[in-house]
């Protein structure tokens, strides 16, 4: 078994810390380098003591270590497209964070660049590898609850803006500064832009695409944010499955500049829950249910120690298999594009105040 040499770019995405131990502990992967333009973040990373080289830019990293096989794009959403182009130029495979881009022209160019450069690009949607989610998909595929009628899902979290400020800047999170709707002082790029997972999972569950979406935005519980933190989405898939989706930042947080235990304020930092109704029964599931709860720091608050299976293990195993065999990932750019189109349609629905048909 040949290891693949993996690097990480930028270190600014909220998920990037999930990769550190996974890359070190997986015998199929050889973690060789990171790039980080932000000196403060590079300093935080250096203090963790990981045995990899640190470079100031992605280009410097790829020039200095040509043996790199693949790059994890862990940058701000707005930087994914230029970094993608650089990786294609150097013929490096990629694992993109969950939002490659909201700009559909950029998205189409990414697809063309990957094809022309003959590189693999997998999109990070780790819930595909969550055991609870996988079991739900098995049960519904086996028609244990009959034909599906409705899908109700939450993808609710605390806000990562305080530790990852770019997520609170519309130009960096959404890619443009677009008002949510007429008369609203907020812009696109908040909670909805952070939570593609349930939009993706309903497509996987239903084997169908979105027929229409209707979205409404609520009053922010964080008035100092210039993006949305509370919203609700309803709609229907083309096969008739009805859905209600909640992708809000409705959990509260300590405003830590560096993520740590005790980040969340009661009850917990994230909840991905499903209620799926079929003609012969109902499935209810909590993707992040198994936890240990205790009082702890900071501020002696109610604290959650997550004990669920690490989805990044399965995700990186698939990435290795795709790169080493040069095969298309399950969650590829073409697949994920329809998820991003649906999320853009939600923003359009908020702006117009009516359903948007896809």
GURO-339501 format. One line per field, with one value per residue (C-alpha): residue in one letter; x, y, z. Coordinates in pm, whole numbers. Example, Ala and Ser with C-alpha at 12.3 -4.5 7.8 and 13.67 -1.06 7.14 Angstrom:
// GURO-339501
residu = A|S $
x = 1230|1367 $
y = -450|-106 $
z = 780|714 $
// end
This chain:
// GURO-339501
residu = X|X|X|X|X|X|X|X|X|X|X|X|X|X|X|X|X|X|X|X|X|X|X|X|X|X|X|X|X|X|X|X|X|X|X|X|X|X|X|X|X|X|X|X|X|X|X|X|X|X|X|X|X|X|X|X|X|X|X|X|X|X|X|X|X|X|X|X|X|X|X|X|X|X|X|X|X|X|X|X|X|X|X|X|X|X|X|X|X|X|X|X|X|X|X|X|X|X|X|X|X|X|X|X|X|X|X|X|X|X|X|X|X|X|X|X|X|X|X|X|X|X|X|X|X|X|X|X|X|X|X|X|X|X|X|X|X|X|X|X|X|X|X|X|X|X|X|X|X|X|X|X|X|X|X|X|X|X|X|X|X|X|X|X|X|X|X|X|X|X|X|X|X|X|X|X|X|X|X|X|X|X|X|X|X|X|X|X|X|X|X|X|X|X|X|X|X|X|X|X|X|X|X|X|X|X|X|X|X|X|X|X|X|X|X|X|X|X|X|X|X|X|X|X|X|X|X|X|X|X|X|X|X|X|X|X|X|X|X|X|X|X|X|X|X|X|X|X|X|X|X|X|X|X|X|X|X|X|X|X|X|X|X|X|X|X|X|X|X|X|X|X|X|X|X|X|X|X|X|X|X|X|X|X|X|X|X|X|X|X|X|X|X|X|X|X|X|X|X|X|X|X|X|X|X|X|X|X|X|X|X|X|X|X|X|X|X|X|X|X|X|X|X|X|X|X|X|X|X|X|X|X|X|X|X|X|X|X|X|X|X|X|X|X|X|X|X|X|X|X|X|X|X|X|X|X|X|X $
x = 0|148|78|-43|126|-131|-108|-354|-400|-475|-588|-870|-1177|-1371|-1334|-957|-867|-1069|-803|-491|-506|-684|-397|-136|-307|-420|-141|-258|-181|147|83|376|289|47|26|-103|-90|-207|96|-116|-294|37|173|-122|-63|311|240|45|372|269|573|496|644|462|466|335|145|-6|221|534|424|359|687|886|731|644|583|246|-34|-337|-437|-717|-861|-924|-952|-1229|-1507|-1398|-1047|-1154|-1175|-824|-673|-857|-704|-357|-397|-515|-213|15|-197|-283|-597|-824|-1061|-1265|-1443|-1821|-1883|-1659|-1824|-2168|-2088|-2228|-1996|-1698|-1851|-1880|-1519|-1407|-1575|-1406|-1066|-1077|-1172|-909|-636|-737|-751|-989|-1198|-1401|-1631|-1624|-1968|-1872|-2225|-2223|-1983|-2179|-2300|-2644|-2694|-2575|-2819|-3105|-3015|-3009|-3350|-3515|-3355|-3495|-3839|-3867|-4108|-4261|-4265|-4130|-4374|-4183|-3838|-3780|-3417|-3216|-2856|-2825|-2500|-2338|-2186|-1819|-1771|-1579|-1305|-1326|-1409|-1427|-1758|-1910|-1787|-2030|-1762|-1560|-1839|-2085|-1843|-2043|-2221|-2586|-2866|-3098|-3401|-3523|-3517|-3302|-2959|-2818|-2643|-2615|-2342|-2447|-2600|-2739|-2396|-2250|-2496|-2523|-2537|-2913|-2972|-2730|-2866|-3227|-3108|-2923|-3219|-3487|-3289|-3456|-3385|-3548|-3874|-3908|-3793|-3953|-3733|-3794|-3536|-3590|-3464|-3103|-3027|-2685|-2768|-2403|-2384|-2440|-2557|-2850|-2833|-3194|-3391|-3636|-3682|-3979|-4039|-4082|-3864|-3951|-4071|-4322|-4130|-4215|-3950|-3881|-3517|-3366|-3003|-2972|-2702|-2955|-2721|-2548|-2172|-1897|-1727|-1390|-1125|-975|-1219|-1201|-1400|-1682|-1735|-2107|-2370|-2651|-2760|-2480|-2290|-2459|-2762|-2836|-3168|-3407|-3773|-3863|-4225|-4323|-4641|-4555|-4379|-4147|-3771|-3625|-3250|-2990|-2661|-2465|-2654|-2388|-2223|-2094|-2224|-2060|-1992|-1664|-1469|-1484|-1705|-1807|-2073|-2264|-2019|-2044|-1775|-1858|-1815|-1961|-1767|-1528|-1675|-1345|-1196|-1435|-1420|-1041|-1044|-1266|-1046|-741|-921|-1032|-685|-493|-732|-808|-1182|-1464|-1572|-1928|-1952|-1800|-1837|-2113|-2315|-2273|-2355|-2731|-2705|-2546|-2810|-3081|-2911|-2889|-3259|-3326|-3154|-3360|-3677|-3588|-3524|-3849|-4071|-4211|-4122|-3846|-3876|-3565 $
y = 0|331|625|945|1270|1518|1890|2147|2500|2812|2659|2915|2692|2592|2222|2222|2099|1783|1673|1696|1370|1189|1268|1162|838|704|479|542|914|1097|1450|1657|2028|2315|2663|2963|3330|3450|3472|3456|3138|2990|3061|2886|2585|2577|2573|2247|2074|1875|1746|1908|2196|2533|2764|3115|3042|2752|2815|2816|2488|2318|2447|2337|1991|1859|1511|1632|1423|1600|1922|1979|2324|2457|2824|3085|3011|3305|3160|2814|2912|3067|2785|2533|2686|2671|2303|2223|2406|2181|1868|1810|1627|1811|1772|2093|2221|2191|2503|2504|2833|2995|3149|2911|3043|2966|2628|2538|2645|2428|2127|2201|2263|1937|1746|1914|1871|1510|1567|1428|1668|1539|1771|1750|1643|1431|1333|1076|881|922|577|706|869|557|343|580|552|171|153|386|208|-120|48|-36|257|217|495|824|1109|1377|1470|1704|1782|2021|2123|2371|2488|2769|3047|2999|3368|3467|3208|3224|3590|3543|3358|3686|3877|3833|3885|3598|3364|3403|3559|3879|4141|4076|4203|3932|4128|4482|4685|4428|4543|4189|4004|3650|3428|3336|3017|2894|2929|2714|2424|2243|1899|1848|1984|1723|1440|1479|1438|1121|993|1062|984|1299|1668|1984|2090|2414|2579|2845|3010|3266|3442|3535|3817|3753|3636|3794|4153|4241|3993|4138|3798|3570|3337|3205|3071|2801|2621|2422|2267|1957|1719|1626|1283|1445|1416|1716|1864|2111|2208|2418|2518|2789|2912|2870|2722|2980|3003|3150|3396|3224|3331|2981|2683|2482|2262|2467|2663|2586|2728|2487|2257|2168|2311|2120|1906|1714|1543|1372|1277|1077|979|695|513|233|411|682|702|952|990|1204|1204|1339|1178|981|1240|1287|1593|1766|2105|2254|2543|2811|2977|2644|2596|2290|2121|1847|1590|1442|1066|982|813|1048|1086|1219|868|724|1035|1029|655|724|1015|790|527|783|936|607|445|767|719|969|1034|978|1346|1508|1856|1764|1595|1877|2154|2087|2127|2470|2563|2479|2691|2984|2931|2963|3302|3402|3292|3508|3800|3758|3644|3353|2997|2946|2657|2474 $
z = 0|-108|116|-48|50|180|256|395|265|472|810|837|801|1113|1026|975|1324|1257|1010|1222|1417|1132|897|1152|1256|917|782|426|453|489|612|488|494|555|413|606|506|848|1079|1394|1284|1167|1515|1681|1456|1524|1898|1856|1767|1460|1266|930|734|739|435|385|62|-126|-426|-207|-52|-386|-532|-226|-195|-542|-395|-259|-411|-268|-92|158|79|430|346|348|99|-115|-155|-272|-638|-669|-463|-680|-992|-837|-746|-1098|-1238|-1029|-1100|-734|-622|-380|-89|-78|229|219|6|-304|-413|-429|-767|-1028|-1303|-1078|-999|-1367|-1421|-1130|-1291|-1624|-1466|-1271|-1584|-1804|-1540|-1471|-1095|-833|-626|-333|-139|240|361|658|761|481|707|1032|1152|1253|914|733|933|847|480|502|672|423|127|261|286|656|690|347|89|220|280|469|597|890|975|1187|1127|1412|1569|1756|1546|1452|1366|1678|1621|1240|1162|784|831|946|638|345|80|224|335|46|-202|-254|-45|-130|100|233|114|57|378|565|682|680|399|265|408|762|902|570|408|689|669|334|498|532|180|55|270|156|-204|-104|100|-162|-479|-610|-665|-532|-696|-497|-175|42|305|576|791|1156|1372|1471|1824|1769|1669|1601|1310|962|827|908|1206|1215|917|818|486|356|17|-192|-387|-745|-630|-395|-66|156|384|663|720|999|921|1190|1425|1708|1970|2189|2240|2449|2217|2219|1969|1978|1985|2306|2541|2688|2366|2381|2613|2709|2557|2311|2018|1736|1671|1351|1404|1162|1165|855|800|568|479|724|1009|1138|1196|1443|1469|1643|1450|1747|2033|2227|2453|2806|2992|3288|3443|3332|3189|3089|3352|3509|3242|3131|2894|2632|2559|2218|2201|1861|1582|1401|1050|920|945|687|473|450|378|78|-30|-19|-225|-484|-522|-521|-773|-958|-930|-891|-529|-419|-326|-633|-775|-1019|-744|-493|-741|-708|-332|-375|-633|-378|-111|-353|-424|-49|-49|-354|-174|127|-107|-306|-21|-220|-328|-584|-828|-948 $
// end
